[in-house]
Amino acid sequence: MQKFNVYLPLILMLAFAFGCQHVSGHESKFVPLFNGKDLEGWIGATDQYRVEDGVIVLPKGRGGKLLTAKQYDNFVLRFEFKLTAGANNGLAIRAPVKGDAAYNAIELQILDNSSDRWPDLKPYQTHGSIYGVVPAKRGFLKPVGEWNRQEVICDGRQIRVILNGHTILDADLDRVAPEGHTLDGQAHPGLNNTTGHLGFLGHGDQVAFRNIRIRSLDPKQ
């Protein structure tokens, strides 16, 4: 037992080192979408969003679509975001440059569900939901002012959202509108998009984003 105790610190150090290498290796497959200095690589409402201390910030009273210059089809997207009280934003995926991303693309809601500002919130309007189409699970946002971690997996017709380690949405786009009817009763042609831009959809509320990175996926066979 004494000899084991002598080597225990070394064993723990090696285990920690190998564990870090595994995590780092996994992260090394991701490509940053934000350089931490400016909005190079982004298009759209670049005059509305700011870069402050390595963070993309949409100040209160400003809005518009901030889109990646590149287009993506199948991917894993990871980012962090911080909300202010009642803040409303969105994440556009497979989006065209023009048109309302809630309908002409796929909009994943970014929203402070806890606010009294939204007393009549529909299930398909909560954070992480495919706006108007698929509700996400609630209860996994951190308190306002804290950073949240989100992962979005877009793999063929399957869309998955993981918030702070919890899967809050897992949707097959071929099954979300039976007989062409969506939950909000509106047409959502963007559900059929196979590629497009990624971006944030500002609605006049202050929201911050950081550590935005992406890994491309081969489509499901």
C-alpha positions in Angstrom: 0.0 0.0 0.0 2.9 2.4 0.8 4.5 1.8 -2.6 1.2 2.5 -4.3 0.9 5.7 -2.4 4.3 6.8 -3.6 3.3 6.3 -7.3 -0.3 7.6 -6.9 0.5 11.3 -7.6 2.4 10.3 -10.8 -0.5 8.1 -11.9 -3.0 10.9 -11.4 -0.7 13.4 -13.3 -0.5 11.0 -16.3 -4.2 10.4 -16.3 -4.9 14.1 -16.2 -2.4 14.7 -19.1 -3.9 12.1 -21.3 -7.4 13.4 -20.5 -6.4 16.9 -21.5 -4.9 15.6 -24.7 -8.1 13.8 -25.6 -10.2 16.9 -25.1 -7.7 19.2 -26.8 -7.5 16.8 -29.8 -11.3 16.8 -30.1 -11.4 20.6 -30.0 -8.5 20.8 -32.5 -10.9 19.7 -35.2 -12.9 22.9 -34.8 -12.2 26.0 -36.8 -12.8 29.5 -35.2 -15.4 31.6 -36.9 -14.5 34.7 -34.8 -10.9 35.9 -34.5 -11.5 37.8 -31.3 -10.4 41.2 -32.8 -12.8 42.2 -35.5 -15.7 41.0 -37.7 -13.5 39.7 -40.5 -15.2 36.7 -42.1 -18.7 38.1 -41.3 -21.2 40.0 -43.5 -24.5 41.7 -43.1 -25.1 43.9 -40.1 -21.4 44.5 -39.3 -22.2 48.1 -38.4 -24.6 47.0 -35.7 -22.4 44.5 -33.8 -19.2 45.4 -32.0 -16.1 43.6 -30.8 -15.3 44.3 -27.2 -12.5 42.5 -25.2 -12.6 39.5 -27.5 -16.4 39.2 -27.5 -19.0 40.0 -30.2 -21.6 42.3 -28.6 -24.9 43.5 -30.0 -25.6 46.8 -28.0 -29.2 47.5 -26.9 -31.2 49.3 -29.6 -29.3 47.7 -32.5 -30.2 44.7 -34.6 -30.0 42.9 -37.9 -28.4 39.7 -39.3 -24.7 39.1 -38.7 -23.8 36.2 -41.0 -20.7 34.2 -41.8 -19.3 35.0 -45.2 -19.0 31.3 -45.8 -21.8 28.8 -46.2 -22.2 25.5 -44.4 -24.3 22.4 -44.8 -23.5 19.8 -42.2 -21.6 20.8 -39.1 -21.1 20.9 -35.4 -21.2 24.5 -34.1 -20.1 25.5 -30.6 -20.3 28.9 -29.1 -21.0 30.7 -25.8 -23.6 33.5 -25.3 -24.7 35.8 -22.5 -28.1 37.3 -22.2 -29.4 40.4 -20.6 -32.9 40.5 -19.0 -35.6 39.8 -21.6 -33.1 39.6 -24.4 -34.3 38.2 -27.8 -31.9 37.1 -30.6 -31.6 34.0 -32.8 -29.2 31.7 -34.5 -29.7 31.3 -38.3 -28.5 28.1 -39.9 -28.5 27.3 -43.7 -29.6 30.9 -44.3 -29.7 32.9 -47.5 -28.5 36.5 -47.2 -31.9 38.0 -47.9 -35.3 37.3 -46.4 -36.6 36.6 -42.9 -34.4 33.8 -41.4 -37.3 32.6 -39.3 -39.0 31.3 -42.5 -36.4 31.4 -45.3 -33.8 29.6 -43.2 -33.9 27.7 -39.9 -33.9 30.0 -36.9 -32.9 28.5 -33.5 -34.3 30.9 -30.9 -32.0 32.7 -28.5 -34.1 34.1 -25.7 -34.3 34.9 -22.0 -37.3 32.6 -21.2 -37.4 33.8 -17.6 -38.4 37.4 -18.3 -41.9 38.8 -17.6 -41.5 40.5 -20.9 -42.7 37.3 -22.6 -46.0 36.4 -20.7 -47.6 34.7 -23.8 -44.6 32.8 -25.0 -45.5 29.9 -27.3 -43.6 26.6 -26.8 -42.0 27.0 -30.2 -40.6 30.4 -29.3 -38.5 29.3 -26.3 -34.8 29.2 -26.3 -33.3 26.6 -28.6 -36.6 26.0 -30.4 -36.8 25.9 -34.2 -38.8 29.0 -34.4 -42.4 28.3 -35.2 -41.8 24.6 -35.8 -40.3 22.6 -33.0 -40.3 23.4 -29.2 -37.2 22.9 -27.2 -37.0 21.8 -23.6 -36.9 24.5 -21.0 -35.0 24.9 -17.7 -31.3 24.7 -18.7 -30.4 28.4 -19.3 -28.0 29.8 -16.7 -29.1 33.0 -14.8 -29.1 36.2 -16.8 -25.6 37.7 -17.0 -23.8 34.3 -16.9 -22.2 32.6 -19.9 -24.1 29.7 -21.5 -22.5 27.0 -23.7 -24.3 25.8 -26.7 -23.7 23.1 -29.4 -25.7 22.8 -32.5 -25.4 19.6 -34.6 -26.8 20.0 -38.1 -26.4 16.6 -39.8 -28.5 16.1 -42.9 -32.2 16.4 -41.9 -31.3 16.0 -38.2 -30.9 19.1 -36.0 -29.8 18.8 -32.4 -29.2 21.5 -29.8 -27.2 20.9 -26.6 -27.4 23.7 -24.0 -25.0 23.6 -21.0 -24.6 19.9 -21.5 -28.3 19.1 -21.9 -30.0 18.1 -25.1 -32.9 20.4 -25.5 -33.9 19.7 -29.1 -33.5 16.7 -31.4 -35.5 17.1 -34.5 -35.9 15.2 -37.8 -36.9 17.9 -40.3 -38.8 15.3 -42.4 -41.2 14.8 -39.5 -41.7 18.4 -38.1 -44.5 19.5 -40.4 -47.0 16.6 -40.9 -48.9 17.1 -44.2 -47.2 20.5 -44.5 -48.6 22.0 -41.4 -46.2 23.7 -38.9 -47.1 24.5 -35.3 -47.3 28.3 -36.0 -49.4 27.7 -39.2 -46.8 29.5 -41.3 -44.9 28.4 -44.4 -41.2 27.6 -43.6 -39.5 26.9 -46.9 -36.1 27.2 -45.2 -36.6 23.8 -43.6 -35.7 22.4 -47.1 -32.4 24.3 -47.3 -29.4 22.1 -47.6 -26.7 24.8 -47.2 -26.4 28.5 -46.3 -24.9 31.0 -44.0 -24.8 30.9 -40.2 -25.4 34.0 -38.1 -27.0 35.9 -35.3 -30.3 37.6 -35.6 -30.5 40.8 -33.5 -33.8 42.3 -32.3 -32.7 45.4 -30.4 -31.5 43.6 -27.2 -28.0 43.4 -25.8 -26.5 39.9 -26.3 -22.8 38.8 -26.3 -21.2 35.9 -28.1 -17.7 34.3 -27.8 -15.7 31.2 -28.6 -17.5 30.6 -31.9 -16.1 27.6 -33.7 -17.3 25.0 -36.2 -16.4 21.5 -37.4 -17.7 20.2 -40.8 -19.5 16.9 -41.0 -19.9 14.4 -43.8 -23.7 14.1 -44.4 -25.5 11.0 -43.2 -25.8 8.3 -45.8 
